[in-house]
Amino acid sequence: MPISSEFATNPGLFEAVVNLCKRRGFVFPSAEIYGGIRSTYDYGPLGALMLRNVREAWWRAMIQERDDVVPIDAAILTNPKVWEASGHLATFTDPLVDCRNCKERWRADQIEDACPNCGSKDLTEARPFNLMFKTYVGPVEAESSVAYLRPETAQGMFVNFLNVLTTMRRKPPFGIAQIGRAFRNEITPGNFVFRTREFELMELEFFVPPEDGPRWYEYWCQQRLAWYTRYGIASEKLRLRPHEEEELSHYSAGTTDVEFAFPWGWGELEGIANRTDFDLRAHQESSGTSLEYFDQATGESYLPHVIEPAAGATRAMMAFLLAAYDEDEIGGERRAVLRLHPRLAPYQVAVLPLSKKDTLATLSREVLHRLQRHFMCEFDETQSIGRRYRRQDEIGTPYCVTIDFESLEDQQVTVRDRDSTNQTRLPIEGVVEHLLGRFDS
Ligand code: GAP
């Protein structure tokens, strides 16, 4: 599979980013002191900050900057009838084979005719394996109390379609958006946080008059591609790939993936699906509640069609990290730098007093508090200023603000830019405004 030349010439990229994530507190193996649990990760301080920024960047583009999308936050556990109607109970499956020799399980569509673990060709027939996690609601573990952890957030939006329509006085075209955890009992998770059993989804269900479905589908493909470039991924590392007929999910009349050039090849970041009226119709039939929209202008009722851009927040974070990782040389010294978009970086500003001496403490804290009202800041007064700059470069902090002894006299500070390493002397009064001006997207 062809991948961008940069990745082809940088085979150590994946390892470098995974190591950085562990070393600098982005991502830890879950419950590491107990030996972890396979392919499950905890987001450390910097990961929690960055993941929040990824969510916010999505929220800004999909909700805040639009007047036709509203958010909801639906429950993870819901009535199992939802999953019956949506088709997930019957068809949300992967084909599974067992190796009779070493007892490992594999996805039939991901292996050739031999077990990747022991090489045996003694494999069982493929059989469907449902990816939903099953649990029990209440104290009795009976069939009547079975519930499922949601494998997608989408259904929470379909079953609330009427509630939103009436309480928000909306009419198609309009969208409902949601960010939240989803759970899938993946048979072969892996590639760090690319495929995990618990992950975060950012989904929009955009309800449109049926005849407008194809137009909105095209529109959302372009919008979603543009979101990744807006937040710093070079366009040559992205592509749109329409699904072949046989790849389509059970609900989809057409799907296009936004793909990223991962170190191992092109991989899905997000799917934009034309779900037609599949879900609203299924829930209407199953619940007995009409989910049609009555169009007063035409006097007709119809079931809206749905265009769904569905993105993984955790997977997007990984792509942003891979795309941002760089190594260069500053003053003859090698540095690792994350060229993250300022809005995605865990910290936007590092406040660095040149010396730990008490004389600088009051002014430094004053500058810190001034900046903290607008930006996520790190305060660091240890080690040489050069090493502190390198540390901030490595975690992607776009700006360092340095307070030195002259600052006490002239009430000015030095602002250092991560990418160019240029330094600008600015009055403390104007620093917030100066930095805000650089966060315009
Ligand atoms: N409602 C549609 C839906 O959930 P999907 O293609 O199954 O669509 C959407 O998932 C996105 O969620 C994917 O493009 C991917 O970014 C992310 N995703 C899916 N499974 C994942 C997993 N096991 N681990 C991490 N991210 C995952």
Boltz pocket constraint, residues with backbone or C-beta under 6 A from the ligand:
constraints:
  - pocket:
      binder: B
      contacts: [[A, 151], [A, 152], [A, 153], [A, 154], [A, 184], [A, 186], [A, 193], [A, 194], [A, 195], [A, 196], [A, 197], [A, 198], [A, 199], [A, 200], [A, 201], [A, 203], [A, 268], [A, 269], [A, 270], [A, 271], [A, 308], [A, 310], [A, 311], [A, 312], [A, 313], [A, 314], [A, 315], [A, 316]]
      max_distance: 6.0
